[in-house]
Amino acid sequence: LDLDEIDRLSDRLRLFSRNRFSLFSFFDKDHIVKDGANVKENVLQILREDGVDTSTIAKIKLLTFPRVLGYIFNPVCFYYCFDPEGRPLCAVAEVTNTFHEQKPYVLRRLEDSGGFRLTTPKHFYVSPFFGLDLNFDFKLRLPTEHLEIHIDDRDGEDRVLITHLTGKRRPLTDSALIACAFKYPLLTLRVITAIHWHAFLLWMKRLPVHKKAANPDLH
C-alpha cells in the first residue's frame, strides 16, 4: 500500500476501507502509534528518532496484512521509503508479538544492491522458545514485481531460526480481493491459530521456555 493512496483505494474499492469495517480494512491504530495523525506521520517520527533525515522521503509503501472481517494479527509489517525520484532510502520493520506489543527496527539501504539489511539485538519478546538476547537478521530485497524477505534469528554466528517470505505483485482490485477471500479465508485468524498450534507442538517436545517477565530490561 502506498500510504498516500489508502484513502483513494478506500473510495474506489467496495471491499476495502480505511478506519471502518469492511471485508478487508486498514486501520491506522493497528500500527505503531506515535504523535502523528496517521500511520505515515508516525513512521516518519520513528525514522527521525533513529537519526534519519526524513526531508528527502517523498513516498512510503507498506507491506502488511489488512484486517479480515475486522480481525488482524501482523507478525511483521514493512515500510519502504523512497525519495522524489523513486530511489530507495531506508525501511522499517514493525514487529508485533502475540501480546499485541510492537517494536520498530530501522534498516538502511545497501549501496551495492538497492536492498535493505540490519542485524541487531532483538530485545523484544516474540517467542517463549527463544531468548531476548538473540539477534534479528533482516534482509529485504527492493520489492518490484516480486517480493523476497528473510528474517533470521542468530545466536552469535549461528542461525537458530530461518524464515522467509516471497510473493508476486498483483493489482489491488475488488475481484482480486474476492479471490483472496475464497482462497485464504480468515487469513489473519489462521496466522495466529498456526502460531499457537506450533507453540503447543514445541511445548510438547519439552523445549525450554523463556518467561516474558524474566528479562524486563530487554523488552
C-alpha positions as CSV (number, residue, x, y, z in Angstrom):
1,L,0.0,0.0,0.0
2,D,1.2,3.5,-0.9
3,L,0.4,5.3,2.4
4,D,-0.7,8.4,0.3
5,E,-3.2,6.3,-1.7
6,I,-5.1,4.5,1.0
7,D,-8.0,6.9,1.1
8,R,-8.3,6.7,-2.7
9,L,-8.3,2.9,-2.5
10,S,-11.0,3.0,0.2
11,D,-13.1,5.2,-2.1
12,R,-12.5,3.1,-5.2
13,L,-12.9,-0.4,-3.8
14,R,-16.1,-1.8,-2.4
15,L,-14.4,-4.5,-0.3
16,F,-11.6,-2.4,1.2
17,S,-11.9,0.6,3.6
18,R,-9.9,2.8,5.9
19,N,-10.7,3.0,9.6
20,R,-14.1,1.4,9.2
21,F,-15.4,-2.2,8.9
22,S,-15.3,-4.0,5.6
23,L,-14.3,-7.4,4.3
24,F,-10.8,-6.0,4.1
25,S,-9.9,-2.9,6.1
26,F,-6.9,-0.8,7.1
27,F,-6.8,0.9,10.5
28,D,-4.1,3.4,11.3
29,K,-4.3,2.3,15.0
30,D,-3.2,-1.2,14.1
31,H,0.3,0.1,13.6
32,I,2.8,1.8,15.9
33,V,1.1,4.9,17.4
34,K,3.2,8.0,17.9
35,D,2.2,11.6,17.9
36,G,1.1,11.7,14.3
37,A,-2.4,11.9,13.0
38,N,-1.9,8.8,10.8
39,V,0.4,6.0,10.1
40,K,2.7,7.9,7.7
41,E,3.3,10.7,10.2
42,N,4.1,8.1,12.9
43,V,6.6,6.2,10.6
44,L,8.3,9.5,9.8
45,Q,8.6,10.2,13.6
46,I,10.1,6.7,14.1
47,L,12.7,7.4,11.5
48,R,13.6,10.8,12.9
49,E,14.0,9.2,16.4
50,D,16.5,6.9,14.7
51,G,18.5,9.7,13.2
52,V,17.1,9.5,9.7
53,D,16.8,12.8,7.7
54,T,13.2,12.5,6.6
55,S,13.2,15.7,4.5
56,T,14.1,13.6,1.4
57,I,11.4,11.0,1.9
58,A,8.6,11.5,-0.6
59,K,6.8,8.1,-0.6
60,I,6.3,5.3,1.8
61,K,4.9,1.9,0.8
62,L,3.7,-0.6,3.3
63,L,3.6,-4.4,3.1
64,T,1.0,-5.6,5.5
65,F,-2.0,-7.8,6.1
66,P,-5.2,-5.9,6.3
67,R,-8.0,-6.7,8.7
68,V,-10.2,-9.5,7.5
69,L,-13.8,-9.1,8.8
70,G,-12.4,-6.9,11.5
71,Y,-9.7,-9.2,12.8
72,I,-5.9,-8.6,12.4
73,F,-2.6,-10.1,13.5
74,N,0.5,-9.0,11.7
75,P,3.7,-10.7,12.9
76,V,5.7,-8.2,11.0
77,C,5.0,-5.3,8.6
78,F,7.5,-3.5,6.3
79,Y,7.6,0.2,5.3
80,Y,9.7,1.0,2.3
81,C,10.8,4.7,1.9
82,F,11.7,6.4,-1.3
83,D,12.9,9.8,-2.4
84,P,11.1,12.0,-5.0
85,E,12.9,10.2,-7.9
86,G,11.7,6.8,-6.6
87,R,15.1,5.8,-5.2
88,P,15.0,3.6,-2.1
89,L,16.3,5.3,1.1
90,C,15.5,3.1,4.1
91,A,13.0,0.7,5.5
92,V,11.2,0.0,8.8
93,A,10.3,-3.5,10.1
94,E,7.4,-3.3,12.5
95,V,7.4,-6.5,14.6
96,T,4.3,-7.5,16.6
97,N,4.1,-10.2,19.3
98,T,1.1,-12.1,20.5
99,F,0.6,-9.7,23.3
100,H,0.0,-7.0,20.6
101,E,3.2,-5.2,21.6
102,Q,5.1,-3.6,18.7
103,K,8.7,-2.6,18.1
104,P,10.2,-0.9,15.0
105,Y,13.6,-1.7,13.5
106,V,15.1,0.8,11.0
107,L,17.0,-0.7,8.1
108,R,19.5,1.2,6.0
109,R,19.8,0.7,2.2
110,L,22.7,-1.5,0.9
111,E,24.5,0.7,-1.6
112,D,25.5,-2.2,-3.9
113,S,22.1,-3.9,-4.2
114,G,19.3,-1.5,-3.5
115,G,18.0,-3.8,-0.8
116,F,18.0,-3.3,2.9
117,R,19.9,-5.1,5.7
118,L,20.0,-4.9,9.5
119,T,21.5,-7.2,12.1
120,T,20.5,-6.0,15.6
121,P,19.8,-7.3,19.1
122,K,16.2,-8.5,19.3
123,H,15.5,-7.2,22.8
124,F,11.8,-8.0,22.2
125,Y,9.7,-10.9,23.4
126,V,8.4,-12.7,20.3
127,S,8.5,-16.4,21.2
128,P,8.8,-18.2,24.5
129,F,11.2,-20.6,22.9
130,F,13.8,-18.0,22.1
131,G,15.8,-15.7,24.4
132,L,15.5,-11.9,24.1
133,D,19.3,-11.7,23.7
134,L,19.3,-13.2,20.2
135,N,19.9,-11.0,17.1
136,F,17.4,-10.3,14.4
137,D,19.0,-10.5,10.9
138,F,16.7,-8.7,8.4
139,K,17.4,-9.0,4.6
140,L,15.0,-7.3,2.3
141,R,15.2,-7.0,-1.4
142,L,13.6,-4.0,-3.0
143,P,10.0,-5.0,-3.9
144,T,9.3,-4.8,-7.6
145,E,7.1,-7.4,-9.4
146,H,8.4,-10.0,-6.9
147,L,8.9,-9.9,-3.2
148,E,11.7,-11.5,-1.2
149,I,12.2,-11.1,2.6
150,H,14.4,-13.0,5.0
151,I,14.3,-12.7,8.8
152,D,16.6,-15.0,10.8
153,D,17.3,-15.3,14.5
154,R,21.0,-15.5,15.2
155,D,22.9,-16.7,18.3
156,G,26.3,-15.2,17.5
157,E,27.2,-16.6,14.1
158,D,24.7,-19.5,14.3
159,R,21.3,-19.2,12.7
160,V,18.7,-20.7,15.1
161,L,15.6,-19.8,13.2
162,I,15.3,-19.2,9.4
163,T,12.2,-17.5,7.9
164,H,11.5,-16.1,4.5
165,L,8.6,-14.7,2.6
166,T,8.2,-14.5,-1.2
167,G,5.4,-13.2,-3.3
168,K,4.3,-11.9,-6.7
169,R,2.7,-8.5,-7.2
170,R,-0.9,-8.3,-8.3
171,P,-3.2,-5.4,-8.9
172,L,-5.5,-4.5,-6.0
173,T,-9.0,-4.8,-7.3
174,D,-12.3,-6.0,-5.9
175,S,-12.1,-9.2,-7.9
176,A,-8.6,-9.9,-6.6
177,L,-9.9,-9.3,-3.0
178,I,-12.8,-11.7,-3.6
179,A,-10.4,-14.3,-4.9
180,C,-8.2,-13.8,-1.9
181,A,-11.2,-14.2,0.5
182,F,-12.1,-17.5,-1.0
183,K,-8.5,-18.8,-1.4
184,Y,-7.3,-17.7,2.0
185,P,-10.4,-17.4,4.2
186,L,-9.9,-15.6,7.5
187,L,-6.2,-15.3,6.7
188,T,-5.2,-13.3,9.8
189,L,-7.1,-15.6,12.1
190,R,-5.3,-18.6,10.5
191,V,-1.9,-16.9,11.2
192,I,-2.5,-16.5,15.0
193,T,-4.0,-20.0,15.2
194,A,-1.0,-21.5,13.5
195,I,1.4,-19.7,15.8
196,H,-0.3,-21.1,18.9
197,W,-0.6,-24.6,17.4
198,H,3.1,-24.8,16.6
199,A,3.9,-23.3,20.0
200,F,1.9,-26.2,21.5
201,L,3.9,-28.7,19.5
202,L,7.2,-27.2,20.6
203,W,6.0,-27.2,24.2
204,M,5.1,-30.9,23.9
205,K,8.7,-31.6,22.8
206,R,9.8,-30.0,26.1
207,L,11.7,-27.2,24.6
208,P,12.9,-24.7,27.3
209,V,10.5,-21.8,27.9
210,H,11.6,-18.2,28.4
211,K,9.1,-16.3,30.5
212,K,8.2,-12.8,29.4
213,A,8.8,-11.4,32.9
214,A,12.2,-12.9,33.2
215,N,14.1,-10.1,31.4
216,P,12.1,-6.9,31.8
217,D,15.2,-4.8,30.9
218,L,15.3,-6.4,27.4
219,H,11.7,-5.7,26.4
